[in-house]
Amino acid sequence: MKHIVIALVVLLGATASPAQAQVPEIPFEGNINFLKLPADMNVGEVSGVAVNSKGDVAIFTRSNSAGGPAYGATASQVLLFDKTGKFLREVGKGLYAWSYAHAIRFDKDDNLWAIDKGSDMIVRINPEGHVTMVFGRKKEASDDAEPWKRVTPPLAPVNAQFRQPTDVAWDTEGNIYISDGYINSRVAKFTKDGDWVASIGEPGRTKIGELNTPHTISYDAKGNIYVGDRGNRRIQVIDPKTNTLVREIKIDVPLPPDAKPWMGATPTAEGAAGQNGAPWAICVTPPNAAGQQFLYSADAFPGRVYKLSVPDGKVLGYFGKSGHQAKQFGWIHEIACPSENEIYVAELLNWRLQKLTLKPAAAKSSAAGQ
């Protein structure tokens, strides 16, 4: 009897803990047929998605590689669709920067920025489809062009060079922030004219300012820069005035008991805990009529998307899970969020874009640690 009482006290204490809150599961609809591809076109892994001011949707896909070798094939293609999903055209066909697609973003002037992990290049393409700014340089074909080696401890970054960059963002002054990325584990800052400013962050796994695969990056209307520190399972925030990482946001929503990966065996408890809430893709919505913004972040396992308040990072809700069907996800690699309840997710493993429509008024709550 004594043991039963103790167990009940522990259980009740856990459910009443002040560290817990009721985080709602947000109902939503998922449209996997939004893109109207031509009859003779398929896409590969969709690694990037962006939406411009007209509502046009661009995807960065690891397509266009059927004629290449199994290893090292060129796998980058930007396809543009209108707001109804009708195919418009290919953007930047055959660019020298194309190697291995990672992410794309539209800036406030509807320039399209493409971040290519394979070539270590970032290019800005104007609305007419012409390259107007270039960052980085890929290894020359006349040399021994080999992939970067990941070593422990990581090599120091080289300010004039990227090594597997991942994403781009801007502050209110138009300064450019490039997350750099798999090898360098830092954020490179440039002025709006492309002049070097600073290298922000360093490789590490513990302190604020240490990064382990900064995989995704976004910004809010006040100029705060949000860095998805995927390997450290957190989002860190850059103060653009001091060029330092000043705080972290962690997502600690408990795993559902029936969580399954997209494919394969369910991870061990330790492995699952290390993936739950890790930011693979983030975006921040534009301010709504009340001036509010929201941050969306997606993990690979259990394959959920989380809605957070800006700038404090409180988890307001979550939705989705891993899988192959509509309303399920196979490694969301980038998110575009033109409004609070309309978002687009680029999926690697399911080879598709999915348009999501959220219905927060019908949300139901569940306990979650924060």
C-alpha positions in Angstrom: 0.0 0.0 0.0 2.8 2.4 0.9 4.4 1.8 -2.6 1.1 2.6 -4.3 0.7 5.9 -2.4 4.2 6.9 -3.3 3.6 6.1 -6.9 0.4 8.2 -6.9 2.2 11.1 -5.3 4.9 10.9 -8.0 2.3 10.7 -10.8 0.2 13.5 -9.5 3.3 15.6 -8.9 4.4 15.1 -12.5 1.1 16.1 -14.0 0.9 19.2 -11.8 4.4 20.3 -12.4 4.8 24.1 -13.1 7.2 23.2 -15.9 4.3 21.6 -17.8 1.6 23.3 -19.8 -1.3 22.4 -22.0 -0.1 22.5 -25.5 -2.8 22.0 -28.1 -2.7 19.7 -31.1 -3.7 21.9 -34.0 -6.1 20.4 -36.6 -5.1 21.0 -40.2 -5.6 20.0 -43.8 -2.8 18.8 -46.0 -2.9 19.2 -49.8 -0.3 17.0 -51.5 -1.6 17.8 -55.0 -1.3 21.5 -54.8 1.5 21.6 -57.4 0.2 21.0 -61.0 3.2 19.4 -62.6 3.4 19.0 -66.4 2.6 15.5 -67.6 6.2 14.6 -68.3 7.7 16.1 -65.1 8.5 14.6 -61.7 10.5 16.1 -58.8 13.1 14.5 -56.6 13.7 15.3 -53.0 12.1 18.7 -52.4 14.6 20.4 -50.2 13.4 24.0 -50.4 10.2 26.1 -50.7 9.6 29.9 -50.8 6.6 32.1 -51.5 6.9 35.6 -52.9 4.7 38.7 -52.5 2.4 37.6 -55.4 1.8 34.2 -53.8 4.0 32.4 -56.4 5.6 29.3 -54.9 9.1 28.2 -55.8 10.6 24.8 -54.9 14.2 23.7 -54.8 14.3 20.1 -55.8 17.0 17.5 -56.1 16.0 16.7 -59.6 17.7 16.9 -62.9 20.2 14.2 -62.0 19.1 11.2 -64.0 22.1 11.5 -66.3 24.7 11.7 -63.6 26.6 9.2 -61.5 25.1 7.6 -58.4 27.5 9.7 -56.3 28.2 13.3 -57.0 25.4 13.8 -59.5 24.1 17.4 -60.1 20.9 17.5 -58.2 19.5 21.1 -58.1 16.5 22.6 -59.9 14.3 25.6 -59.1 10.7 25.3 -60.3 8.2 28.2 -60.1 4.4 27.9 -59.7 1.7 30.5 -59.4 -0.6 30.8 -56.4 -3.0 28.2 -57.7 -0.1 25.6 -58.1 0.1 26.0 -61.9 3.6 25.5 -63.3 5.2 28.7 -64.7 8.8 28.0 -65.5 12.2 26.7 -64.4 14.4 29.4 -62.8 18.1 29.5 -63.4 18.3 26.5 -65.7 21.8 25.1 -65.9 23.4 27.6 -63.4 27.1 27.0 -62.6 26.1 27.1 -58.9 23.8 24.1 -59.2 25.1 21.0 -57.5 23.1 19.8 -54.5 20.0 21.8 -53.5 19.5 22.8 -49.9 17.2 25.8 -49.4 15.6 28.8 -51.1 14.1 32.1 -49.8 12.5 35.2 -51.3 13.6 38.5 -49.9 11.3 41.6 -49.5 11.9 42.6 -53.1 11.0 39.1 -54.5 14.6 38.2 -55.3 15.0 34.5 -55.0 18.0 33.3 -53.0 19.2 29.8 -53.6 21.6 28.0 -51.2 23.4 25.1 -52.7 25.1 22.8 -50.3 27.1 20.9 -52.9 28.7 23.9 -54.6 29.1 26.0 -51.4 27.5 28.9 -53.3 24.6 31.2 -52.6 23.1 33.1 -55.6 20.5 35.9 -55.7 18.2 35.8 -58.7 16.0 38.8 -59.6 12.3 38.4 -60.6 13.3 38.3 -64.3 15.4 35.2 -63.6 18.9 36.7 -63.8 21.7 36.3 -61.2 22.5 39.6 -59.5 24.7 38.6 -56.5 26.9 35.6 -55.7 28.5 34.4 -52.5 30.9 31.5 -52.2 32.9 29.6 -54.8 32.8 25.9 -55.7 35.8 23.8 -56.1 37.3 24.0 -59.6 36.6 21.2 -62.1 40.3 21.3 -63.1 41.4 20.4 -59.5 40.6 17.3 -57.4 37.1 18.4 -56.5 36.3 16.2 -53.5 33.6 16.5 -50.8 34.5 18.3 -47.5 35.7 15.9 -44.8 34.0 16.2 -41.4 36.5 15.9 -38.6 36.5 16.1 -34.8 37.2 18.7 -33.6 35.9 20.7 -36.6 38.2 22.7 -38.7 38.2 26.5 -38.1 35.9 28.4 -40.6 37.5 30.3 -43.4 35.9 33.8 -43.8 36.2 33.9 -47.5 34.8 30.4 -48.0 31.6 28.4 -47.3 31.7 24.8 -46.5 28.2 23.2 -47.0 26.0 26.3 -46.3 22.4 25.8 -45.5 20.1 28.9 -45.5 19.9 32.7 -45.6 18.1 35.5 -43.7 18.1 39.3 -43.4 17.7 41.9 -40.6 15.9 45.2 -40.7 18.9 47.0 -42.3 19.1 44.4 -45.1 22.2 42.8 -43.7 22.6 39.2 -44.9 23.0 36.2 -42.6 24.1 32.9 -44.2 24.1 29.7 -42.0 27.3 27.8 -42.8 26.4 25.0 -42.0 27.6 21.4 -41.9 31.3 21.9 -41.7 31.9 25.4 -40.4 29.1 25.6 -37.8 28.8 29.4 -37.8 26.7 32.2 -39.3 28.4 34.5 -41.8 27.1 38.1 -41.8 27.4 40.5 -44.7 26.1 44.0 -45.4 23.3 44.4 -48.0 25.9 45.3 -50.5 27.7 42.0 -49.9 30.6 43.3 -47.7 31.9 41.0 -45.0 30.8 41.9 -41.4 31.3 39.0 -39.0 31.5 35.3 -38.3 29.0 34.5 -35.5 29.2 31.4 -33.4 31.6 28.5 -33.2 31.5 24.7 -33.1 30.3 23.3 -29.8 27.5 21.5 -28.1 26.7 23.3 -24.8 27.1 27.0 -24.2 25.0 29.7 -25.9 27.0 30.7 -29.0 28.1 27.2 -29.8 26.6 25.6 -32.9 26.3 22.1 -34.1 24.9 22.0 -37.7 23.1 25.4 -38.0 20.6 24.0 -40.6 18.0 26.7 -41.0 17.6 30.4 -40.3 14.9 33.0 -40.2 14.1 36.5 -38.9 11.4 38.6 -37.3 10.2 42.2 -38.0 12.5 43.6 -35.3 15.6 42.1 -36.9 16.2 39.2 -34.5 17.8 36.3 -36.3 16.6 32.8 -35.4 19.2 30.0 -36.0 18.0 26.4 -36.1 20.9 24.7 -34.2 19.8 21.2 -35.3 22.6 19.2 -33.8 22.1 20.8 -30.4 18.2 20.4 -30.5 17.6 24.1 -30.0 17.0 27.4 -31.7 19.4 30.2 -30.9 18.8 33.9 -31.4 21.3 36.5 -32.8 21.2 40.1 -31.6 22.0 42.0 -34.9 23.4 44.9 -32.9 26.1 42.9 -31.1 26.5 40.1 -33.7 26.2 37.5 -30.9 24.0 34.6 -30.1 22.2 35.7 -26.9 19.6 33.1 -26.0 18.2 29.7 -26.8 14.7 28.3 -27.4 14.0 24.6 -26.8 11.0 22.6 -27.8 10.1 19.9 -25.3 6.7 18.5 -26.3 6.5 14.9 -25.1 6.8 12.1 -27.7 3.5 10.4 -28.4 3.6 6.7 -27.4 2.8 5.5 -30.9 5.4 7.6 -32.7 7.0 5.9 -35.7 9.8 7.1 -38.0 9.2 7.5 -41.7 10.9 4.2 -42.3 12.7 1.6 -40.2 12.6 0.7 -36.5 11.6 3.2 -33.8 14.6 4.8 -32.3 15.7 4.0 -28.8 14.4 6.2 -26.0 17.7 8.1 -25.9 17.9 8.5 -29.7 14.3 9.6 -29.9 14.8 12.2 -27.1 17.7 13.6 -29.1 15.6 14.1 -32.2 12.3 15.3 -30.7 12.0 19.0 -31.3 15.4 19.4 -33.2 14.9 22.2 -35.7 15.3 20.9 -39.3 13.3 23.8 -40.7 12.0 27.1 -39.3 10.1 30.1 -40.6 8.6 33.3 -39.1 5.3 34.6 -40.4 4.8 38.2 -41.4 3.1 40.4 -38.8 -0.6 40.0 -38.7 -3.1 42.9 -38.2 -2.3 42.9 -34.5 1.4 43.0 -35.2 1.9 39.4 -34.0 4.3 37.0 -35.5 4.7 33.2 -35.1 7.6 30.9 -35.6 7.1 27.4 -37.0 9.7 24.7 -36.5 9.7 21.1 -37.8 11.6 18.0 -36.6 12.4 14.8 -38.4 11.2 12.5 -35.6 8.4 12.2 -34.6 7.8 14.4 -37.7 5.9 17.2 -36.1 5.6 21.0 -36.8 5.5 23.3 -33.8 4.0 26.7 -33.6 5.8 29.2 -31.3 5.3 32.7 -30.2 7.7 35.5 -31.3 10.0 36.5 -29.8 9.8 34.5 -26.6 9.5 31.1 -28.2 6.6 29.6 -26.1 5.2 26.5 -27.8 1.6 27.3 -28.7 0.7 24.1 -30.5 1.9 21.3 -32.7 0.6 19.0 -35.5 1.5 16.2 -37.8 3.6 13.0 -37.7 6.0 11.0 -39.8 4.5 9.0 -42.6 3.8 8.7 -46.3 0.2 9.9 -46.5 -1.3 13.3 -46.7 -1.0 15.2 -43.4 2.1 13.1 -42.6 5.7 14.1 -43.3 8.9 12.6 -44.5 11.7 14.9 -43.3 10.4 18.5 -43.7 13.5 20.3 -44.9 12.2 23.8 -45.3 9.0 25.7 -44.4 7.4 28.8 -46.0 4.8 30.5 -43.9 3.2 33.5 -45.7 0.5 33.6 -43.0 -0.3 32.2 -39.6 -2.6 29.4 -40.9 -1.2 28.8 -44.4 2.2 27.2 -44.6 4.1 25.1 -47.2 6.4 22.3 -46.3 9.2 20.8 -48.5 9.6 17.1 -47.9 12.8 15.2 -48.7 11.7 11.6 -48.3 8.2 11.9 -49.8 9.5 13.8 -52.9 6.8 16.5 -52.6 5.5 19.8 -51.5 2.5 19.9 -49.1 0.3 22.9 -48.6 -1.1 23.0 -45.1 -4.1 24.9 -43.8 -4.3 25.2 -40.0 -7.6 25.2 -38.1 -6.5 26.4 -34.6 -10.1 27.2 -33.5 -10.7 23.4 -33.3 -7.5 22.7 -31.4 -7.4 20.1 -28.5 -4.9 20.3 -25.7 -2.4 17.8 -24.3 0.2 18.0 -21.6 3.7 19.1 -22.6 6.9 20.2 -20.9 8.2 23.6 -21.8 
